[in-house]
Amino acid sequence: MNMAPVVPLLWYQILAAILFTIGVVGVLVRRSALVIFMSIELMLNAVNLSLLAFSRFRSASRSSCPSSATGKRRAWTKSTS
């Protein structure tokens, strides 16, 4: 039985929002091109984290079906009786 701690989706979204906010502040406050590009990269990483978290939680909710755990579909055949 897997007893690994589960991090709630909300925590990922809060972290992504904080990173995105830091990136926006960096773009608006700084004038250096290098710092602006680093801030944009931080914002893109925040979006990536958010998408990854949604993807993980969506696949975790679908894993209750035995066929989706392996990624293979079960071939259903008609029984001949």
N, C-alpha and C positions, 0 to 999 in steps of 0.2 A: 504494500500500500504506500503510495507516494504522499508523504507528509510535508512537502515543500511549502514554505509560506507563500501566500498569494498576495501580490500587491494590487490594490484596487485600481480600477481604471481612472478614478478621480485623481489619484496621486500623479499618474502620468500626465493627465491633462493640466494639472496645476503646475507641474514642472515645465511642460511645454509652454504654458502661458507666461511663466516667469522668464524663460529663455527668450521668447518672442518679444516680450516687453523690453528686456535689456538690449536686444538687437535694434528695436525701433528707437529707443533713446540714443543708442550709439550712432544711428544714421542721422538723427535730427540734431544732435549736439556737436558732433565732431566734424571737422572740415577736411581732415586728411583722407585721401582716397583709399589708402591701405586700411585705415580703421573703418571706413564706410563699407568696404568690401568684406571685412571680417564680421561686421555687424549684420550684413546681409546673409552671410554664410550661417551665422548664429540663428537668424530667423528661419532659414531653410532647414536647419537641423531641428528646430522646434516643430516645424510642420512635419518633418519626417518622423520624429518621435511620436507625434500624435497619430499619424497614419499607421505606424507600426503597432501602437498600443491598441487601436481599434481593430486592426487585423488579428492580433493575438487573441483579443477577447471575443471576437466574432468566431474564430476557429475553435476556441475553447467551448463556446456555447453549442457548437455543432458536433462536438466530439462525443456526445452521448449516443449517437448513432454508431453502431459497430462498423458500418461500411466506410464512414468518413474518417475513422481513426487511422486507417492505412492509406487513404486517398484513392482506394479502388472501389469500383461499383460492383455490387453483387449481381451476378447473372441469374436472373429468374427464369426458370424453365417450367413449362406446363407439365404437371404430373399425369402420367398415363396410367389410369387405374381401371 
